[in-house]
Amino acid sequence: MRADRRMAARLIALPLALILVSCYLLLQSAPSSEPAAADQKTLPAALPATAEASPFPAPASELSAVNEKRLLILEWPESIRVGESDLLLLTLEVDQKGMLTPTAQIAGHAVSGTPVELPNLYETHNLVFETRLDMTGPDISPQGTMSEALRPGQKVQFAWSIHPNETGKYRGMLWLYLNIAPKSGGEVDRRTLLARQVEIEAVNVLGLPAKVVRWTGILGTVTSTILGIPFLQDGLLWLWRRFEKKKIRKFD
């Protein structure tokens, strides 16, 4: 009887070990769904935005215009699993009172904030943001330059999807420009608001591709469900006894 129970225990121990490993891999591969504030990593603010010296004289109206204060928020993933995608976000929020705090929209992302002041020239000029992300290695979408017109009191946001195919650290430069064009025509004043280096590390789980990790986790879930059936130990013990009886009869 003791030998039978030892054998039944061994039959259960191996699947249980598989369950523990599979559950760990499933947790590693599952996307995080907790509120952003829980896992948010706040980094020191980026260096103050610098403006290129414009080759064109500032319009006379700009001297008397009240500047519009905004908070430039950069949010990015410090690491991405190979084979998966994540977002890099660049947002310009209106912050006339200077009270906003940079907050990550996606849990686990790093975030930094830089206050900027923009000339309030909406009546006489067209203000257009222009940005691009230069990074070699991962697949990035969209590629090239993006632009969006600036409207008084309205938020502006740009987003890039980053998809690494190999492990390693990837460094890139994020650029943001402000183009000021007179509505009456004339030269465009182009200013650099941000030139920021971004670093993202592509990682994997236990050296396994993301798809393998997911399927292993699914297998572990199914196995744990089967092992959770009542009286499974008694059933395995009964099967083992029948197997032993057949072996004894065969030798007799």
C-alpha positions, 0 to 999 in steps of 0.5 A: 500500500505504501509503495502504491501511494508513493507511486501515485504521489510521483505521478502527481508531482511531475505535473505539479512541477510543470504547472508551477513553471507554466504559471510563472511563464504565463505571468511573465508573458501576460500584459500588465493591466494595473492602473498606470499610477501603480507601476509608473516610473518617474524620471528626472525631467529632461533638459530644458527645451532649447530654441534654435536661434532663428535667422528671421526677426521675431514679428512685432506682435510676438513681443507683446503677446502673452506666451502660452505655457505647456507641459511637454510629456515624454513617455516610453517603455524602458524594455519591450519583450522581443516579438511584442510591441509597445508605444512611445508617446509625446504629449503637449498639455496646456499648463497655463498655471504650471500645476500639471505633473507628468503622468504615464498613461501606460503602466510600467512606462517611464515618463518625464516632463519639460515646461515650454512656453509658446508664442501666442500668435494664433491670430496672425500666424499658423503654428505647426508642430513637427516631430520624428523619431530616429532609431535603428533596429526595431520596427517603428511605425509611423516612420519619417516626420509627423506634423500637427497644427497647434490650436489654442487651448488644445492638447497635441499628442504623437505616438509611435509603435515600437516592435523589436525583433532581437534582444539588445539595447536600442538608442535613438533621438526624438526631435520636436520642432515648432514652425511659425508661418505668417498667415499673410505669407513670408518666411517660416520661423522654425524652432527646436523645442526638443532633442532628446535621446531615448533608450529602449532594451529588448528582452526575452523570458528565459531565452524563449520567444514570446509565442513559446512563453504564451503557449507554455502558459496556456498548457500549464493552465489546462494542466492545472484545470485537469489536476484540479478535478476532485478524486484525481489522486484516487483515480491515478492510484486505481490506474496504477494498481490495475497496471501493476496487476496486469504486469504480475499476471503477465509474469505468472 
